[in-house]
Amino acid sequence: MSEVKVGMVSLGCPKNQVDAELLLGFLADAGYELTADAAMADVAIVNTCGFIESAKAEAIEEILELAALKKEGRIKSLIVTGCLAERYRDAVLEEIPEVDAVVGIGANAQIADIVARSLKEKGMSVYGEKEALPLCGRRVQTTEFYYSYLKIAEGCHNRCSFCAIPLIRGGFRSRPMEELLREADQLARRGVKELNIVAQDPTEYGSDLYGRRCLPELLRRLCDVEGLEWIRVLYCYPEKITDELLDVMAEQPKICKYIDMPIQHVSQKVLRAMRRPGDKASLSALIAHIREKVPGVTLRTTVMTGFPGETQEDFEELADFVREMKFEKLGCFIWSPEEGTPAFDLPDRVDEETAAQREESLLDEQSRVIDEWCERMIGQRRRVLVEGFDRLAECCFGRSEGEAPEIDGKIFFDVEGARPAMGDFVEVEITDSMGCDLVGHRV
């Protein structure tokens, strides 16, 4: 198959990126030549996200751009995989007839055969059971060599009313711990120094396989993998953050003191409509507890505006909370009406303009929090993982344990003497800030 060149565009979250790397592994094993530029390929694959409206729009735009290249004869076949393909199935072929194959997540292991067939057959739909999605195997790493992701589970059973993930990905299923440890060791042997733990709900890890939540145990064992320097957990459900998990973060030097804890809202009325537990008081107590148990922790959260029934009073309660809690990192998005989710049929939708104004107001509030945080950082020293050299600014840049890849800001710093290489760790003293980014010099 070496004469057939395959390129892939992968969109969405790191969990989808892991799926993309496994897809590329199947193709490489089958002898296909891989290219990083899908526009230069014989066969172009778009591994889509379909979580919210903006993600779907991005996926469709990417598909249409490649469809235009196919019309021009620059690519021979166009394949759609991932969440959008799984969720909308034949609708993709109906709306975009230039697509040659739509592949559900349960058919990912068949991708090599599908690529070959797509050069001869048109309009294919290939699906399987969601549980057939491959979770292990050869991965063609698409991140920089020094960091990667480890997907420890698939699917979700939390059933938040706004979320389509259970519809797309199925129920929660953990990967065996020994399998994860082997994969982590393989990644470390390839030069990975930062391992980012991902799943729709990492804090639920192990409950289905072992009858108990085992994330703290998994983290302890990952700390024994030689070569790993940082282990970061992305996405923790607030009600499942235990003292055992916090103790591991506080005690194990390899575990990044970083918690990504999407709260979505603090109004009890809105949270119940979202099918989420907690309220402002319980979340305030949890955050205080986390900061006490893990000194120096970086807290990241995500909140939502415009959920059906959200009143101005509900929003102001959320805005007050953001102001009071002073999260080091915060993202905000507007509720997206997703077909098939319980929230889709809720009454009292908030108009788009009001929801957008609320989002903008929250982000303005958070920008003031960030300005204060940047001021506190001046004079502090941070251990930084070097990611490159900015030729325009003539300085190096990287991240500390408080910045997750592709999500948070950077630390820019100047150096005297030999320039450090990508993947090196250096000590940087913070001297200034630029928006959400920090500035300093190597010490």
Sequence and secondary structure as in RCSB ss.txt:
>XXXX:A:sequence
MSEVKVGMVSLGCPKNQVDAELLLGFLADAGYELTADAAMADVAIVNTCGFIESAKAEAIEEILELAALKKEGRI
KSLIVTGCLAERYRDAVLEEIPEVDAVVGIGANAQIADIVARSLKEKGMSVYGEKEALPLCGRRVQTTEFYYSYL
KIAEGCHNRCSFCAIPLIRGGFRSRPMEELLREADQLARRGVKELNIVAQDPTEYGSDLYGRRCLPELLRRLCDV
EGLEWIRVLYCYPEKITDELLDVMAEQPKICKYIDMPIQHVSQKVLRAMRRPGDKASLSALIAHIREKVPGVTLR
TTVMTGFPGETQEDFEELADFVREMKFEKLGCFIWSPEEGTPAFDLPDRVDEETAAQREESLLDEQSRVIDEWCE
RMIGQRRRVLVEGFDRLAECCFGRSEGEAPEIDGKIFFDVEGARPAMGDFVEVEITDSMGCDLVGHRV
>XXXX:A:secstr
 TTSEEEEEE S HHHHHHHHHHHHHHHHTT EEES GGGSSEEEEEE  SSHHHHHHHHHHHHHHHHHHHTTS 
SEEEEEEHHHHHHTHHHHHH TT  EEE GGGGGGHHHHHHHHTT  SEEE   GGGS  SS     S TTEEEE
E EE      TT  HHHHH S EE  HHHHHHHHHHHHHTT  EEEEE S GGGTTHHHHSS  HHHHHHHHTTS
TT  EEEE    GGG  HHHHHHHHH TTB SEEE   B   HHHHHHTT    HHHHHHHHHHHHHHSTT EEE
EEEEE  TT  HHHHHHHHHHHHHH  SEEEEEE    TTSGGGG SS   HHHHHHHHHHHHHHHHHHHHHHHH
HHTT EEEEEEEEEETTTTEEEEE TTS TTTS  EEEE SSS   TT EEEEEEEEEETTEEEEEE 
